[in-house]
Amino acid sequence: MENNTQSTAVHPSTRAVAFEGQRQEATGEGLRYYQGRILDELPGAAFAVITLVWVIACFFKLVW
């Protein structure tokens, strides 16, 4: 009986190139999603920082 796995096997470098292409595509989509989520949260984070600075400034004004 012959071993048929060798005749249908894909060369490792071909698999690596195909996997690399899939990984780059998935990483690109994930990066765009992550950047979109950060940009969606940015106004709220800026508002929180400004509010905290205002509250701390008010407390310092009370102390003086």
Backbone as a chain_set.jsonl record, in Angstrom:
{"seq": "MENNTQSTAVHPSTRAVAFEGQRQEATGEGLRYYQGRILDELPGAAFAVITLVWVIACFFKLVW", "coords": {"N": [[0.817, -1.175, 0.0], [0.478, 2.239, -0.778], [1.658, 5.374, 0.492], [-0.462, 7.942, 0.551], [-0.468, 10.509, 1.512], [1.748, 12.064, 0.964], [1.554, 12.715, -1.724], [-0.622, 14.41, -1.904], [-0.005, 16.407, -0.21], [0.644, 19.781, 0.744], [3.232, 22.011, 0.005], [5.26, 23.169, 2.7], [6.115, 25.905, 2.665], [4.27, 27.075, 0.953], [1.928, 26.791, 2.399], [2.582, 28.438, 4.541], [2.749, 30.955, 3.328], [0.096, 31.27, 2.473], [-1.221, 31.235, 4.959], [-0.057, 33.476, 6.135], [-1.082, 35.514, 4.53], [-3.812, 35.319, 5.183], [-3.65, 35.956, 7.885], [-2.701, 38.587, 7.819], [-4.853, 39.832, 6.566], [-6.893, 39.402, 8.441], [-5.767, 40.729, 10.612], [-5.687, 43.331, 9.646], [-8.433, 43.921, 9.436], [-9.134, 43.691, 12.112], [-7.571, 45.711, 13.21], [-8.677, 48.006, 12.022], [-11.225, 47.869, 13.171], [-10.561, 48.149, 15.884], [-9.405, 50.745, 15.886], [-11.652, 52.217, 15.142], [-13.289, 51.781, 17.37], [-11.791, 53.051, 19.359], [-11.853, 55.695, 18.426], [-14.58, 56.137, 18.674], [-14.862, 56.202, 21.441], [-13.32, 58.331, 22.215], [-14.399, 61.086, 22.452], [-15.915, 60.877, 24.856], [-13.918, 60.161, 26.687], [-12.308, 62.44, 26.585], [-14.11, 64.335, 27.599], [-14.4, 63.315, 30.199], [-11.785, 63.685, 31.229], [-11.534, 66.497, 31.09], [-13.601, 67.222, 32.829], [-12.695, 66.094, 35.254], [-10.349, 67.611, 35.638], [-11.505, 70.138, 35.975], [-13.018, 69.722, 38.352], [-10.965, 69.134, 40.204], [-9.562, 71.539, 40.065], [-11.477, 73.246, 41.134], [-11.581, 72.283, 43.784], [-8.978, 72.925, 44.627], [-9.19, 75.681, 44.472], [-10.998, 76.148, 46.544], [-9.457, 75.433, 48.719], [-7.457, 77.387, 48.825]], "CA": [[0.0, 0.0, 0.0], [1.25, 3.47, -0.874], [1.302, 6.47, 1.392], [-1.032, 8.987, -0.305], [-0.381, 11.833, 2.125], [2.809, 12.833, 0.34], [1.161, 13.18, -3.046], [-1.601, 15.487, -1.787], [0.454, 17.386, 0.772], [1.041, 21.083, 0.234], [4.567, 22.373, 0.467], [5.151, 24.027, 3.89], [6.249, 27.333, 2.367], [3.011, 27.508, 0.353], [0.992, 26.938, 3.515], [2.992, 29.596, 5.337], [2.369, 32.152, 2.58], [-1.356, 31.373, 2.532], [-1.58, 31.599, 6.331], [0.382, 34.86, 6.351], [-2.067, 36.366, 3.871], [-5.029, 35.318, 5.994], [-3.386, 36.645, 9.136], [-2.629, 40.011, 7.523], [-6.206, 40.298, 6.297], [-7.607, 39.422, 9.707], [-5.173, 41.775, 11.433], [-6.13, 44.604, 9.088], [-9.815, 44.129, 9.835], [-9.136, 43.908, 13.552], [-6.985, 47.025, 13.467], [-9.691, 49.006, 11.666], [-12.271, 47.794, 14.192], [-9.996, 48.722, 17.116], [-9.288, 52.192, 15.7], [-13.003, 52.757, 15.167], [-13.77, 51.77, 18.757], [-11.06, 54.103, 20.085], [-12.39, 56.986, 17.99], [-15.916, 56.277, 19.244], [-14.749, 56.472, 22.878], [-12.48, 59.501, 22.438], [-15.109, 62.247, 23.014], [-16.257, 60.608, 26.252], [-12.687, 60.213, 27.485], [-11.906, 63.852, 26.677], [-15.049, 64.966, 28.524], [-14.061, 62.864, 31.548], [-10.542, 64.343, 31.646], [-11.823, 67.918, 31.316], [-14.415, 67.312, 34.041], [-11.829, 65.841, 36.406], [-9.484, 68.777, 35.82], [-12.357, 71.197, 36.51], [-13.341, 69.396, 39.745], [-9.74, 69.297, 40.996], [-9.287, 72.977, 40.125], [-12.435, 73.818, 42.092], [-11.143, 71.926, 45.132], [-7.809, 73.748, 44.949], [-9.681, 77.046, 44.674], [-11.597, 76.17, 47.87], [-8.396, 75.316, 49.716], [-6.752, 78.649, 48.903]], "C": [[0.87, 1.251, 0.0], [0.754, 4.482, 0.152], [0.837, 7.648, 0.542], [-0.896, 10.384, 0.293], [0.693, 12.681, 1.474], [2.38, 13.393, -1.004], [0.177, 14.343, -2.957], [-1.156, 16.575, -0.814], [0.872, 18.678, 0.071], [2.403, 21.415, 0.82], [4.45, 23.337, 1.652], [5.27, 25.518, 3.6], [4.976, 27.891, 1.733], [1.957, 27.715, 1.433], [1.313, 28.181, 4.331], [2.585, 30.893, 4.643], [0.858, 32.345, 2.638], [-1.806, 31.804, 3.92], [-1.204, 33.048, 6.617], [-0.601, 35.836, 5.71], [-3.364, 36.446, 4.653], [-4.815, 36.104, 7.275], [-3.313, 38.153, 8.912], [-4.025, 40.58, 7.279], [-6.997, 40.405, 7.595], [-7.065, 40.526, 10.603], [-5.607, 43.14, 10.935], [-7.561, 44.919, 9.487], [-9.902, 44.42, 11.326], [-8.59, 45.273, 13.922], [-7.978, 48.137, 13.14], [-10.809, 49.03, 12.698], [-11.791, 48.456, 15.482], [-9.887, 50.244, 17.006], [-10.657, 52.856, 15.728], [-13.559, 52.823, 16.579], [-13.074, 52.854, 19.576], [-11.616, 55.47, 19.706], [-13.804, 57.215, 18.516], [-15.864, 56.679, 20.719], [-13.992, 57.762, 23.183], [-13.236, 60.722, 22.978], [-15.482, 62.059, 24.484], [-15.041, 60.679, 27.153], [-12.21, 61.655, 27.647], [-12.819, 64.6, 27.656], [-14.722, 64.583, 29.968], [-12.808, 63.558, 32.066], [-10.791, 65.814, 31.952], [-12.631, 68.099, 32.598], [-13.57, 67.085, 35.287], [-10.901, 67.015, 36.682], [-10.281, 69.92, 36.435], [-12.684, 70.957, 37.986], [-12.12, 69.597, 40.635], [-9.389, 70.773, 41.137], [-10.234, 73.664, 41.11], [-12.031, 73.501, 43.525], [-9.919, 72.75, 45.545], [-8.218, 75.192, 45.205], [-10.31, 77.186, 46.068], [-10.535, 76.156, 48.974], [-7.694, 76.653, 49.881], [-7.701, 79.677, 49.377]], "O": [[1.882, 1.311, 0.699], [-0.39, 4.447, 0.605], [1.653, 8.289, -0.121], [-1.193, 11.363, -0.392], [0.565, 13.905, 1.433], [2.827, 14.477, -1.377], [0.146, 15.184, -3.855], [-1.867, 17.561, -0.622], [1.384, 18.659, -1.048], [2.682, 21.131, 1.985], [3.616, 24.242, 1.614], [4.584, 26.319, 4.236], [4.639, 29.055, 1.951], [1.192, 28.679, 1.397], [0.408, 28.894, 4.763], [2.125, 31.828, 5.299], [0.386, 33.465, 2.831], [-2.687, 32.655, 4.044], [-1.958, 33.767, 7.273], [-0.913, 36.874, 6.293], [-3.954, 37.52, 4.775], [-5.703, 36.839, 7.707], [-3.813, 38.92, 9.734], [-4.34, 41.681, 7.731], [-7.694, 41.395, 7.819], [-7.839, 41.193, 11.289], [-5.873, 44.028, 11.745], [-7.873, 46.057, 9.838], [-10.657, 45.294, 11.751], [-9.09, 45.919, 14.843], [-8.105, 49.1, 13.896], [-11.291, 50.104, 13.061], [-12.523, 49.23, 16.099], [-10.243, 50.954, 17.946], [-10.804, 53.946, 16.281], [-14.22, 53.793, 16.95], [-13.711, 53.506, 20.404], [-11.829, 56.313, 20.577], [-14.19, 58.354, 18.777], [-16.729, 57.416, 21.192], [-14.028, 58.235, 24.319], [-12.737, 61.354, 23.909], [-15.372, 62.998, 25.272], [-15.121, 61.201, 28.265], [-11.76, 62.045, 28.724], [-12.342, 65.409, 28.452], [-14.763, 65.431, 30.86], [-12.769, 63.977, 33.223], [-10.312, 66.326, 32.964], [-12.375, 69.025, 33.368], [-13.716, 67.808, 36.273], [-10.689, 67.377, 37.839], [-9.782, 70.604, 37.328], [-12.632, 71.891, 38.786], [-12.236, 70.176, 41.716], [-8.967, 71.211, 42.207], [-9.823, 74.568, 41.838], [-12.129, 74.365, 44.396], [-9.837, 73.217, 46.681], [-7.645, 75.854, 46.07], [-10.171, 78.231, 46.703], [-10.697, 76.785, 50.019], [-7.362, 77.02, 51.008], [-7.328, 80.841, 49.524]]}, "num_chains": 1, "name": "protein.A"}
